Amino acid sequence: MKKETVFRKIVFHSLLGFPVGITLLMINYASVYLIAGENTFTTEIAQLQNITTLVLQLIVIGFAYYLFFINIHIIVHLKETKSSSNKFLIEHPYKAILNMLLVVVITFFIMTLLDFKVFTDNIVIMNIISFMIVLTLSSIYVCIKATIESNLVKKINQKLKERNKHT
């Protein structure tokens, strides 16, 4: 696949991060009510009466999760192309370092967006907690998927070897 096509695929498939981020923001507001009570929740909601604040919060959180989905797609793409293999690391150490650096920079930028000054302190804390939960669940998913795929590949190779022995 061409690099441009891969880039477009990553960018367009990551658009799902925007509504996911907005949904998580709404869940965070509901969580404030459940955790801190009605008085704190009323204070949080009062600031959303300013339409500029509401739109800015939605854009910031949507963009943060859009970047998160780009990060996940980059990691998955690197795994699919075997870019993280030892051979790739030995032959192209600068590319491997650049890929890892890109993931770290995007993650740092996401954390900065989650702590953006348009959010109140309660929502910042809830944003970071929800991001850590989503990050952990995504990491577990990627690890389980990689384990299943590697076991599947081993089984297929074993069956092919058995079949080749019999012929």
Order of alpha helices (4+ residues) and beta strands (2+ residues): alpha-alpha-alpha-alpha-alpha-alpha-alpha
